[in-house]
Structure formats: C-alpha cells, structure tokens
C-alpha cells in the first residue's frame, strides 16, 4: 500500500488491494467504479462550523462506499483533479488510506483488479490524517504564525472577482498560487517543481501551511501539492474564503 497521496495509472497494479472511487462532475458513472455523491457531500459540509462536525453523517456516507482501513482507496475525477483531491482530503481526514490518480479518468487504462467490498465498517477517527483541518476561529487566532496559501485566481485574490461574497480581497499575509499553476495539464506537477514553486512563494517549512480557496476543492488540491512537495505540516481551511468573508470580524487585505 502506497504512502504517497498521488499515484500514476501505471502504478495501480503494484499497489496491492485497492478500491476505485469516482467523483463525477455531472451524472457520469464509469463502469467498474463506485461513484461519490459529491453534491450532497459539498452541501452538507457547508452546514457545519468546520465542514466535518457531523461525524455520524460521514460515518454513514463512507460506510455506503464499502471502504476499509486495510484497502487503499484511489480517487479520480474527470481530470480536473480538484474534486478528486476534495474526496481524498475527506477520506484521509477521517483516517482512511487514500490517494489521487494523477490525471484522473483520461489516464485510466485497463481497470485493475479491485478488492472485495469490506463487510467491516470502519469507525471514523476525525483528524488523524496527514493533512488536518482548520476552522475559521482557529485560523483567526493563529494568524500570523501560520503560512496561508491562497490558490484562487488572481482576480479573486485581488478582490476584483468576489464570487458573490460580501467582501473581497485576501487574508493578511497570504501567499498566492493559482491552483492551475500546480498542474501540468491534467497532472499534478512533479514534487521538485512544486517544492520550488512553494519556496519561491515564501514557504520555508518552518510554520504550518494552511491552504484555502473559495469553497474547498482547490484548497484540497493545494494540500495535495504541498504534501507532495515535502511540506511537513499542512492543514486545509476547508470552508475557505466564502466562510471567512462572511464574518465581518475576520480581517482582509
């Protein structure tokens, strides 16, 4: 079982028991894969303080996917990588082994043999994954001792595109990397390139890296990139800028 959060299609046959989990953009359902009800997941996450407070809901949802602690779950999407990263973050946050297929469905060749669905429903353990969760209040208290990575577009970062938020701009001291720059086409860039990009943006590894976007998906991709680049302490502000901008007590630049 791989310890890497990103795998290539050529590696799938060498990973041991695995389950393939597809995150749709519409109603597609590739043959041989379990599909995540991602729209319901996104809507439910928005209803809680941090996104994942209702552990009973997530326990039920993950049980329906027949996942297990002793089987690697490989998550893929249509190649955008953001939705696969979102699901990867959720699964690993709750303690399940997971990785993202680099390049998504377009990279998939012959389907690998998959493990038999588990009959032992795993008990979720929030916060035990390599990438942890950070809520608005915790982040507000932690500034400026953490390094914030904002992966929205330049227009969102600068406040020209407010995405329907009541306020625009960015968190104080945040560094900016458009999430699209983390990809080479559909694939996550190599670790060495990501490490250089983060170094150039001012990340020195000395403080926790907190990723965010507008609503979670791009933030999860940024966390995937940061872990791949070798950052030791990475956390996701999952509810992201939409949550921050709605609270007038949260400062902006």
N, C-alpha and C positions, 0 to 999 in steps of 0.2 A: 504493500500500500504506500503510495507516494506521500511525502510530506510537503510537496510543492503545491501552492494554490493554483497553479496553471499547468495544464498538460496539453500535449500535442496529439493529434489523431494517431500518429504512428506509434505512440506510446501505449495506446489503450489495451492492446493485447498483452502487455507486460505488467499491468497494474494489479493483477490478481482479481478477486471478486469485485465487481462494481455494479452500480445501477446508473442508468442514464436518465436524466431529468431534463425535460424540455420546457423552456419558458416562452410562451407564444407572444407574438405582437398583436394577433387578432384571434382567429379561431382555428388556426392550423394545428394539426395533430400528427406529427411524423410517426410513421409505423415503427413499432417496437420500442417506443419511449413513453414514459409516464409524463403527463403534462401538468404543470403547476397552475392553479387558479390565481394567476398573478394579480388580476384586477381586484379580486376580493382581498388578497393579502395587502395590497397597497392601501385600499380603503380602510381596512381595519387598523393598520399601523398608524394612520393619521388620527385616529380617535383616542390615542393614549398619550401619556405625558412624554414618553421617550420613543414610542413606536412599538415596544415589545413587552409591555407591562402585563398584558393578559396572557399569562403563560398557559392557562387551560385551553385557550383558543389555539395557540400554536402547537400545543401537545396534540390536539385533535387533528389539526391540519397535517402535521408531519406524520402522524400515525396512518393517515389515509394514503400516504405516498409509499408505504411499505419500505421505509428506510431503516437502517440499522447502524450500530456503532462499529461493527466489525466488517462493514462493507463500504467502500469508497463510493460516494455519490459524485458523479461527473455531471455538471450542469452546463447546458448550452442553450443558445438562443439563435436568432436569425443571422448572427454575425455582428450585431451592433455592440455586443459584449456588455452593455450596461445592465440589462435585465438579468443575464446570467450571473453577473457579479452581485447584483442585489440579492438573488436567492442564495448564492454561495455565502454571502455575509450572514444572512439569517441562519442558515444551517450551521455554520461554524460557530456562530454566537451561542447557539444552544447546545454545542458540544458534539455535533456530528461531523465525521470526516468528509470533507467536500473539496472539490477542485473545479475550475472552469476550463472548458475545452477551448483552447486558443483558436479564434476564428469562427467558432460556432458551427452551425449545421452545414454551411457550404464546405467546410473542411472534412466533414464526416464521409468516410468511405463505407466499406462493409461494416455492418453493425457487429461489435464484439459480443462474445457470449456474456450474458448477464447473470448475476447471482439470483437464486430463487428468492422471491419476496419473503421477508422476515415475518415470522409469527410472534416474535418478541418485540413488543412496542417499547422503544427506548424512552426512559424518563429524561425529560429535557433538563439541562443544567445551564441556566442563563449565565452568560458572561465568562464561560470557560475557554472560549476560542482564542486563537492567536490575535485576532482583531476584536477589540472590545467596543462597547457602546458608550457614547457620551451624550447626556441630555443638555438642554438649554441652560438650566440653572447651574449645573456643574461646570459647563464651559464658561459661563459668565464669571464664575468665581475663579476659574483657573487662568483667565487672561491676566497678564501677558506672558505667563510662564510656560505656555504651550505654543507650538508652531501650527498655525492654521493653514491648511491647503484648500483653496477655493478653486474648484475645477469647472465653474460655469463659463460661459462665453465672456469675451472681453466686454461686450455691451452690458451684460448682466453685472459683471464685476464693477464696471464704472458707473452703473446706475441708469444708463440710457434705456435699457430694457428691464423694466421692473417685474415682468412676468405676472402682473396682476397683484403684486404685493403692495401694501400700503406705503412702504418706504423702499428706497433703492440704495445701492452702494455696496459696501463690503465690511466685514468685521475688522476691527482695529488690528493693524499689523499683519493681516492675512497676505500670504503669497498666492500668486495666481498662475495656474497652468490650465489652459483649456483641455478638457478631458480628451478631445480629439487628438491632441498632440501626444498622448500616451500610447496611441495606436499607430501602427504602420499598416494602413488599410483596415482590414478587419482584425488584425492580430495585435496582441499586446507587444510592445517593443521589447527587445532583449534587456536582461537585467542590467547590463553595463550601461546601456543608453539611458535607462530610467534612472539609474543612480546618478549619472552625470546631470541629467535634467533637474533632479531634485537638489543636487549640490549647487547648480547654477541659480536655482530659485532661493537658495539660502538655507536649505535644510542640512543641518550638521550632525544629526543623530544624537544630539545632547538633550533634547527635550521631546516629549510626546508629540506625535504628528496627528492632528485632528483634521479629518477630511470632511468636506461638505459640498453640496451643490444647491439645487432648489428643492429637491424632494426625495433624495436617497439613492437613486440608481447610479448616477455619475459619481457620487461620493463613495459608493461601494467599489466602483471600478478604480477610483483613485487609491483606495485602501489596498486593493489587489496589486496595483502597480507599486505602491510604497513597500509592501511586504516583499514583493519580487525584487525590488531594488535594494533590499537589505536593511530597511529601517526596522529597529527593534521594537519600538512601542508605537503602535498605530491604533487609532480609535476613530470610529465613524460617528459624526453628528448626523444621525440618520434623517431626522425631520428637517434638518438643514435650514437654508436661508428663509424659506417660507414660514417656518416656525419662529425664527429669530426676528424677522422684520415685523411680525405681528405683535411683538412685545415691545412697547414703547420704551421700557426700561433698559433694553439691550442697545448698547452703543453701536453706531455705524460711522464709517468714513465715506 
